[in-house]
Amino acid sequence: MSRKFLCGMFAAIMILNMNIWAVPVTLEESTQPESDMVEEEKPTVDSQGRPILADRESAILIEGTSGVVLYEKNAKQKMYPASTTKIMTALIAIEAADAGEISLFDNVTVTEEMLEGLDIDGTSIALKPGEIMSVDNLLKGMLVVSGNDAAMAIAYHVAGGVDAFCQRMNDRAVA
């Protein structure tokens, strides 16, 4: 599986998971003094009536050039970076495969230790101890279904455990 294909897949997954719709935005300069400007209510639907982030707990949409906040909902609420962590997990696994440390075709046998401590209410691909799955399929389960159990299996396969894998992610993040 090529890196280009996987990057495209990651982008598609992120766009699908964000559940927002692209709407062309233009920023026009106002001739009104700032003191006369009234704060407009941010829209909750796009120009075609589709909801914008209506089902999300927290979100912020910022116009990239000007930094103007176009939409926010509980923007200061602290959230866990689950999807970002999974993207980093995929990046580490793919780089390990590129370096020859592992193969995407390696079969990983799921252990109880890999599943220990996972939140029962978290997303998973329902891995069971003793189940065997390729790294390639674990990546798909982690990225498409957001499987926490698949992410754990990848971490153990690549680095031998969570602590070593976290260190590897931190090292890669500063690289």
C-alpha positions in Angstrom: 0.0 0.0 0.0 1.6 3.3 -1.0 2.1 6.2 1.3 0.2 8.4 -1.2 -2.8 6.2 -1.0 -2.7 6.1 2.8 -2.4 9.8 3.1 -5.4 10.2 0.8 -7.3 7.7 2.9 -6.4 9.6 6.1 -7.6 12.9 4.6 -10.9 11.4 3.5 -11.4 9.8 6.9 -10.7 13.1 8.6 -13.1 15.0 6.3 -15.9 12.4 6.8 -15.4 12.4 10.6 -15.6 16.2 10.8 -19.1 16.2 9.5 -18.9 19.7 8.2 -19.7 21.0 4.7 -17.5 23.3 2.7 -19.1 26.6 2.0 -17.3 29.3 0.0 -16.5 32.2 2.4 -15.4 35.7 1.5 -14.4 38.3 4.0 -15.4 41.8 3.2 -14.1 44.8 4.9 -16.7 46.8 6.8 -17.0 50.6 6.6 -18.6 50.7 10.0 -16.5 51.6 13.0 -15.9 48.6 15.3 -17.9 50.3 18.1 -21.0 50.3 15.8 -20.7 46.6 14.8 -23.1 44.2 16.2 -22.0 40.6 16.9 -23.8 38.4 14.4 -25.0 35.0 15.5 -22.9 32.3 13.9 -24.8 30.1 11.5 -25.8 26.5 12.5 -26.6 25.5 9.0 -24.9 26.1 5.7 -26.4 27.8 2.6 -28.2 24.6 1.7 -29.7 24.0 5.1 -27.3 21.2 6.2 -26.2 21.3 9.8 -22.8 22.6 10.6 -21.2 20.5 13.4 -24.6 20.2 15.0 -23.8 16.8 16.6 -20.4 17.7 18.0 -19.7 18.6 21.6 -17.0 21.1 20.7 -15.7 22.7 17.5 -14.1 25.8 16.1 -13.8 26.8 12.4 -11.3 29.5 11.7 -10.7 31.2 8.3 -7.0 30.3 7.6 -5.8 33.6 6.2 -7.3 36.1 8.5 -7.8 34.0 11.7 -11.5 35.1 11.9 -13.6 32.6 13.8 -16.4 31.5 11.5 -18.1 29.1 13.8 -17.5 27.9 17.4 -19.3 25.7 19.8 -17.8 25.2 23.3 -14.5 26.1 21.7 -12.7 26.3 25.0 -13.9 23.0 26.2 -11.0 20.6 26.8 -11.3 17.5 24.5 -9.3 14.4 24.2 -7.2 14.2 20.9 -8.4 10.7 19.9 -8.4 11.1 16.1 -5.1 13.0 16.2 -3.5 10.3 18.2 -4.8 7.6 15.8 -3.4 9.5 12.9 0.0 9.7 14.6 -0.3 6.0 15.4 -0.9 5.3 11.7 2.0 7.5 10.7 4.4 5.7 13.1 3.2 2.3 11.9 3.6 3.3 8.2 7.1 4.7 8.8 8.0 1.6 10.7 6.9 -0.4 7.6 8.9 1.9 5.3 11.9 1.4 7.5 11.5 -2.4 7.4 10.9 -2.7 11.1 7.5 -4.3 10.4 5.4 -5.2 7.4 1.8 -4.1 6.7 1.3 -7.8 6.0 2.5 -8.9 9.5 -0.1 -10.9 11.4 -0.6 -9.6 14.9 -2.0 -11.9 17.6 -4.2 -9.9 20.0 -3.4 -10.4 23.7 -5.4 -9.6 26.8 -2.6 -7.1 27.7 -3.4 -5.2 24.5 -7.0 -4.9 25.4 -6.5 -4.2 29.1 -7.8 -0.8 30.4 -9.7 0.1 27.2 -12.9 2.0 28.0 -15.9 -0.3 27.5 -17.8 2.6 26.0 -15.0 3.5 23.6 -15.1 2.7 19.9 -13.6 -0.7 18.8 -13.5 -3.3 16.1 -14.3 -5.9 18.8 -10.9 -7.6 18.9 -10.7 -10.7 21.1 -7.6 -12.2 22.7 -6.2 -14.8 20.4 -7.6 -13.1 17.3 -5.1 -12.7 14.5 -5.2 -9.7 12.1 -2.7 -8.1 9.7 -1.2 -4.7 10.4 -2.9 -3.4 7.2 -6.4 -4.5 8.5 -5.7 -3.1 12.0 -4.8 0.3 10.4 -8.1 0.2 8.5 -10.0 -0.7 11.7 -8.3 2.0 13.6 -8.8 4.7 10.9 -12.2 3.8 9.5 -14.0 2.6 12.6 -11.8 4.6 15.0 -11.0 1.3 16.8 -9.1 1.9 20.0 -8.4 -1.8 20.3 -6.8 -1.8 16.8 -4.6 1.2 17.9 -3.4 -0.7 20.9 -2.6 -3.8 18.9 -0.6 -1.6 16.5 1.3 0.0 19.4 2.2 -3.3 20.9 3.3 -4.7 17.5 5.4 -1.7 16.6 7.0 -0.8 20.0 6.3 -3.7 22.3 3.9 -1.7 24.5 2.1 1.5 25.2 4.9 3.4 27.1 7.5 2.7 24.4 5.0 3.6 21.7 4.0 6.9 23.4 7.7 7.8 23.7 8.0 7.1 20.0 5.0 9.3 19.2 6.4 12.1 21.3 9.8 11.8 19.6 8.2 11.9 16.2 6.1 14.9 17.2 9.1 17.0 18.0 11.0 15.8 14.9 
